[in-house]
Amino acid sequence: MVKPSALIRPLVHRLHAYVPGEQPAIPGLIKLNTNENPNPPAPGVLAAVRAAADSRLRLYPNPTASKLRHQLAALHRCRPENILVGNGSDELLALAVRVFVEPATPSGRRSSRSVVQTFHPSYSLYPVLAAIHGSRFNAVPLNPDFSLPRLPTLKRGQLWDFSAPLSFITTPNAPSGRGYQTRELQTLCAAQKGVVVLDEAYVDFAPQNAMKLALTHPNVLVARTFSKAYSLCFLRVGYCVGHPDLIAALDKIRDSYNVNGLAQAAAEATLDNLPYYHKCWQKVISTREWLTLRLRRLGFDVLPSQTNFILTRPPGPSARDWLQTLREHKILVRWFDAPEIRQYLRITIGTRQEAARLVSVAAALLKKPA
Ligand SMILES: *Cc1c(COP(=O)(O)O)cnc(C)c1O
């Protein structure tokens, strides 16, 4: 009898899978751990999803998300050929690895074309995508204040590789919340021989974006998602923008029906309701600024954020203890067990009420007035 585990590739045995934030079903839980938007989708979006849920469910959806791509092209003043829609932007990041990066050979040898590169700390999916593909992962440390290092830089023996076939840069970054200037990104993209994916998952909460780089540099892709700013995690829609040749290559290897019909209907209706979302973002930003101020007053070190979350070093007990204590008070935040950020908590900006609850619980724990 064959052992099932003997049927699995060694690479998959060794793989450390991506760990998503928890989605626990605890009644009354204040959930500030996965950067979801506290505002519901626009009423028109919910109506569009309900209207699409009829006998059409037996049919395959539009294979190219044609209407949505036309709407996105109008929004970004480009052509539909510049756009690919994915089952969440995570799918597009995975496709980019498969299109631009050589996997290791069966003997485990890796060529210089077998590198995925990023700054560290950043989105923890990138190293997993590199590992699945068998490629090398080059993580170049950010400065201690999480700004971009001056390049080329040698830190702890790690050099930015200007020939890497694929580099991911989250901008604004997660989990730091820090924004990068389009100017500094442009310098980097222009010097880079391989593809640069600018992952703008949080860009709608920031004062600048780098979309123009995707439309002016043949090696730049900008990835966006409907999950964070558009309150649509549940339906999984993301897209990327770039040169038609890069987009066509990604398009070639994706699943034929990668974006389901309800998701297409919801994303189309989202773009018909943009003023609603602009108001939601303003609410999130004002709550973010309020929470930053109040936590600082309690002695938290809060990094300035351009996203819908903050990274903060709490006073007193360790961040890990805070995670546990807040959880006992039914407030769920995120803590990462990585050396550079172990002293920090990442806290999603919820409603004003949720933020006020967090402040009052923290004040009580510190025996200070809220
Ligand atoms: C949330 C997130 C994504 C994933 O978005 P989906 O569209 O939900 O797959 C990608 N990149 C970063 C940096 C994120 O935080």
PDBQT file of the ligand as one rigid body, heavy atoms in Angstrom, charges set to zero:
ROOT
HETATM    1  C1  LIG A 401      -5.483  42.295   1.443  1.00  0.00    +0.000 C 
HETATM    2  C2  LIG A 401      -4.294  42.368   0.585  1.00  0.00    +0.000 A 
HETATM    3  C3  LIG A 401      -4.259  41.772  -0.668  1.00  0.00    +0.000 A 
HETATM    4  C4  LIG A 401      -5.300  40.777  -1.097  1.00  0.00    +0.000 C 
HETATM    5  O1  LIG A 401      -6.410  41.270  -1.595  1.00  0.00    +0.000 OA
HETATM    6  P1  LIG A 401      -7.524  40.282  -2.173  1.00  0.00    +0.000 P 
HETATM    7  O2  LIG A 401      -8.029  41.058  -3.329  1.00  0.00    +0.000 OA
HETATM    8  O3  LIG A 401      -8.527  40.120  -1.079  1.00  0.00    +0.000 OA
HETATM    9  O4  LIG A 401      -6.898  38.990  -2.583  1.00  0.00    +0.000 OA
HETATM   10  C5  LIG A 401      -3.143  41.942  -1.477  1.00  0.00    +0.000 A 
HETATM   11  N1  LIG A 401      -2.090  42.653  -1.041  1.00  0.00    +0.000 NA
HETATM   12  C6  LIG A 401      -2.068  43.222   0.173  1.00  0.00    +0.000 A 
HETATM   13  C7  LIG A 401      -0.870  43.985   0.601  1.00  0.00    +0.000 C 
HETATM   14  C8  LIG A 401      -3.163  43.087   1.020  1.00  0.00    +0.000 A 
HETATM   15  O5  LIG A 401      -3.122  43.612   2.245  1.00  0.00    +0.000 OA
ENDROOT
TORSDOF 0
